[in-house]
């Protein structure tokens, strides 16, 4: 099954938030993928993936395992130990419908 993030509500506002997260939290500089033929300045485009980090939407949760819809499919994911340790309650964890950034280590299901 092929998933398109736009069908799940991904839009320019979420893209802007992801780009800010990549730049400020992950400290990864913007990616240049092409050069404009008119002025030869790089065009910035990040999309929904930067290195091992990928954006997705939580579609289900069962016993601390999450199914996350990403561009092209679904990934099984879990919360890191750091977040688990720092969480003060259930509200600090992702819920179904939340957009999340995950470090892809899982497999498509």
N, C-alpha and C positions, 0 to 999 in steps of 0.2 A: 504494500500500500504506500503510495507516494503522498507525502504531506506538504502542503504549501503554507508557510507561516502567515501569509496574508489572509488566508481563509480562516485562520484562528484569531485574527485581530491585529496582527503586526502592521504597524503603520509608521509614518515618519516621526511621530512623537516618541515611540518606543525605540526607533533607530537612533534618535538623538540621545536618548538616555543610555543606550548601549555604548555609543561612541564616547560619551562622557565617562562611563564606567571604565572602559578600556583605557582611556587616557589618564584618568585621575587615580583609579584604584589599582589597575594592573600595571600602570606606568609603561604602556606600550604605545609608541608613537603611531600616528595615523599611517595607514597603508596607502601607497600610491599604486594604482593598477594601470593607469594610462596617462598619456600626455595629450593635452588639448592641442589640436593642430594650429589653432589661431594664435595663441600666445605661448605655447609650449610650456605652460605651467602644469605641474602634476595635478591630477584629479583625485580627490580623496573618496574612497569607497571602502567601507568595512563589511557591509552585509551582516549576516547573522553568525559569522565565525571569525575568530582571530586565533591563529595557532591552535592549541588544544582546547580553547574556550569556545563554547557554542551556546547560543541562546535557544531557549525552548519554552514550551508552556506545559505546566503540570496537568496531566489529564487523569491520573489516578494515583492513589496512595494506599498501600497495604503493608502494615507492619514495618514502617520506616523505609520502605522501598517505594520509589516513585517511578511512574511511567511518564516520561517527558517527550512530548511531540516536538521534533526538530525538523528543519528543512529536509525533506526526503524520507522521513520515517520516524520511528520511536526508539528511545533509549531508556534502559533501566538505570536509575540513579539512586544514590543515597546521600544523606547529609554528611558532611565531613565531621571528624571528631572535634575540630576546633569550634564549629558552630554548635554542635551538640553540647559541648562543655560550657560555652558562653551563653547559651539560651537560658532565659529566666522563666520561660513558660511555653505552652503550646503555640501561642501567637507568634513566636519567633521562628517557627518552622514554615516551610512552604505549604500552601494549601492548593487544592485543585483549582485551576484557573489562573494561578500566579505565573508570571513570566520569571524565569530563572536563568542564570548564567552558570553553566556546568563545565567542568574540565572533563572532556570526553575520554573516558577510559572504558566505558561500557560498550556493549554491542547493540546494534540495531535488533529489535525484536519484531 
